[in-house]
Amino acid sequence: MAAWTGIAIAISVGLASALQTAMLGAMGRGRAPIEAAWVSLLGSIVAISLVMLVRSTRGEADAMPAPLDRWWPYVATALTALAILALSLRGLPWYYGLAGLGGVLYLATAALLVPRLGVAIFFGATTAGSVLGALAIDQFGAFGAAPAPASLVRVGGLALILVGVVVARLGK
């Protein structure tokens, strides 16, 4: 994979992180912040369990120690976490349960891209994506956030981060 492709992927992951953060903020306005984290982590457990289930049924989880090299622990974990997630989401929009996907996406992408890009470039690119997504969320007041129009200064800050990623990549 080309470095610039990896950087583009990392920026996309940063966008997802901004979306996750906005969902967490919305949940935190209606519930305790730790409860928002709970909902997010349950969504993460469901998602990663399903990914691992697919891997195990394809014979790709062979590096995992027994019994995690089999399919059934992932089914049990996913079903248990899904049931608890459904209970935890009472009174919240169902799609807040998807907030945990951002965490799984970030962690899996970090494991994939950090060896190729390095920590600084990966972190800079995900930060750029997060700021880009945050500017859009703030602009429209998504998920109940107070609208904050994009200004020249705020967009300039994003540009500086992007320049930093490019400089870091060219200096590697």
C-alpha positions as CSV (number, residue, x, y, z in Angstrom):
1,M,0.0,0.0,0.0
2,A,1.3,3.4,-0.9
3,A,2.0,5.8,2.0
4,W,-0.5,8.4,0.6
5,T,-3.2,5.8,0.4
6,G,-2.5,4.9,4.1
7,I,-2.7,8.6,5.0
8,A,-6.0,9.0,3.2
9,I,-7.4,5.9,5.1
10,A,-6.1,7.4,8.4
11,I,-7.9,10.7,7.6
12,S,-11.1,8.7,6.9
13,V,-10.7,7.0,10.3
14,G,-10.3,10.4,11.9
15,L,-13.6,11.4,10.3
16,A,-15.3,8.3,11.9
17,S,-13.7,9.3,15.2
18,A,-15.3,12.7,15.1
19,L,-18.7,11.1,14.4
20,Q,-18.1,8.8,17.4
21,T,-17.2,11.7,19.6
22,A,-20.3,13.6,18.6
23,M,-22.4,10.6,19.4
24,L,-20.7,10.2,22.8
25,G,-21.3,13.9,23.5
26,A,-25.0,13.6,22.6
27,M,-25.3,10.5,24.9
28,G,-23.4,12.4,27.7
29,R,-26.0,15.2,27.6
30,G,-28.8,12.8,28.4
31,R,-26.9,10.3,30.6
32,A,-23.8,10.2,32.7
33,P,-20.6,10.3,30.6
34,I,-19.5,6.9,31.9
35,E,-22.8,5.5,30.6
36,A,-22.1,6.9,27.2
37,A,-18.7,5.2,27.3
38,W,-20.4,2.0,28.4
39,V,-22.8,2.0,25.4
40,S,-19.9,2.8,23.0
41,L,-17.8,-0.1,24.4
42,L,-20.6,-2.5,24.2
43,G,-21.0,-1.6,20.5
44,S,-17.2,-2.1,20.1
45,I,-17.5,-5.6,21.7
46,V,-20.3,-6.6,19.4
47,A,-18.5,-5.4,16.3
48,I,-15.1,-6.9,17.1
49,S,-16.8,-10.2,18.1
50,L,-18.5,-10.4,14.7
51,V,-15.2,-9.6,12.9
52,M,-13.5,-12.3,14.9
53,L,-16.4,-14.7,14.2
54,V,-16.0,-14.2,10.5
55,R,-12.2,-14.7,10.8
56,S,-12.6,-17.9,12.8
57,T,-15.1,-19.4,10.3
58,R,-12.6,-18.7,7.5
59,G,-9.8,-20.3,9.5
60,E,-8.0,-17.0,9.9
61,A,-8.0,-16.9,13.7
62,D,-5.5,-19.7,14.1
63,A,-3.0,-17.5,15.9
64,M,-5.5,-17.1,18.8
65,P,-5.1,-19.5,21.7
66,A,-7.7,-22.2,22.3
67,P,-10.7,-21.9,22.6
68,L,-10.5,-18.5,20.8
69,D,-9.5,-20.3,17.6
70,R,-13.1,-21.6,17.4
71,W,-16.3,-19.7,16.4
72,W,-18.4,-20.2,19.5
73,P,-16.7,-17.8,21.9
74,Y,-17.3,-15.0,19.5
75,V,-21.0,-15.9,19.0
76,A,-21.5,-16.0,22.8
77,T,-19.7,-12.7,23.3
78,A,-21.5,-10.9,20.5
79,L,-25.0,-12.1,21.6
80,T,-24.3,-11.3,25.3
81,A,-23.0,-7.8,24.4
82,L,-25.8,-7.2,21.9
83,A,-28.4,-8.0,24.6
84,I,-26.8,-5.7,27.1
85,L,-26.4,-3.0,24.5
86,A,-30.1,-3.2,23.7
87,L,-30.9,-2.8,27.3
88,S,-28.4,0.1,27.7
89,L,-29.9,1.9,24.7
90,R,-33.4,2.2,26.2
91,G,-34.4,5.8,25.8
92,L,-31.7,6.6,23.2
93,P,-31.8,6.4,19.5
94,W,-30.7,3.0,18.3
95,Y,-27.9,4.3,16.1
96,Y,-26.0,5.5,19.2
97,G,-25.2,1.8,19.5
98,L,-23.0,2.2,16.4
99,A,-20.7,4.7,18.2
100,G,-18.5,1.8,19.2
101,L,-17.6,1.0,15.6
102,G,-15.4,4.1,15.6
103,G,-13.2,2.6,18.3
104,V,-12.9,-0.8,16.5
105,L,-12.1,1.0,13.2
106,Y,-9.4,3.2,14.9
107,L,-7.7,0.3,16.7
108,A,-7.7,-2.1,13.7
109,T,-6.5,0.7,11.4
110,A,-3.7,1.7,13.8
111,A,-2.5,-1.9,13.9
112,L,-2.5,-2.0,10.1
113,L,-1.1,1.4,9.3
114,V,1.3,2.4,12.1
115,P,3.9,-0.2,11.0
116,R,3.7,1.3,7.5
117,L,3.4,5.0,8.2
118,G,4.8,5.4,11.7
119,V,3.0,6.7,14.8
120,A,3.5,10.4,14.0
121,I,2.1,10.3,10.5
122,F,-0.8,8.0,11.5
123,F,-1.7,10.2,14.5
124,G,-1.4,13.4,12.5
125,A,-3.6,12.1,9.7
126,T,-6.3,10.8,12.1
127,T,-6.2,14.1,13.9
128,A,-6.7,15.9,10.6
129,G,-9.6,13.7,9.8
130,S,-11.0,14.2,13.3
131,V,-10.7,18.0,13.0
132,L,-12.3,18.0,9.6
133,G,-15.2,15.9,10.8
134,A,-15.5,18.0,13.9
135,L,-15.7,21.2,11.8
136,A,-18.5,19.7,9.8
137,I,-20.4,18.5,12.9
138,D,-20.0,21.9,14.5
139,Q,-21.0,23.7,11.4
140,F,-24.4,21.9,11.3
141,G,-24.9,21.3,15.0
142,A,-25.2,17.6,14.4
143,F,-26.2,15.3,17.3
144,G,-27.5,18.3,19.3
145,A,-24.1,20.1,19.4
146,A,-24.3,23.9,19.5
147,P,-23.7,25.1,15.9
148,A,-20.3,26.7,15.5
149,P,-19.7,28.0,12.0
150,A,-16.4,27.2,10.3
151,S,-14.2,30.3,10.4
152,L,-11.0,31.2,8.6
153,V,-9.1,30.6,11.8
154,R,-10.7,27.1,12.4
155,V,-10.1,26.0,8.8
156,G,-6.6,27.5,9.0
157,G,-5.9,25.2,12.0
158,L,-7.0,22.2,10.0
159,A,-4.7,23.3,7.1
160,L,-1.8,23.5,9.5
161,I,-2.4,20.0,10.7
162,L,-2.5,18.8,7.1
163,V,0.7,20.6,6.3
164,G,2.2,18.9,9.3
165,V,1.3,15.5,8.0
166,V,2.7,16.3,4.5
167,V,6.0,17.6,6.0
168,A,6.2,14.6,8.3
169,R,5.7,12.2,5.3
170,L,8.2,14.0,3.1
171,G,10.8,14.0,5.9
172,K,10.5,10.3,6.4
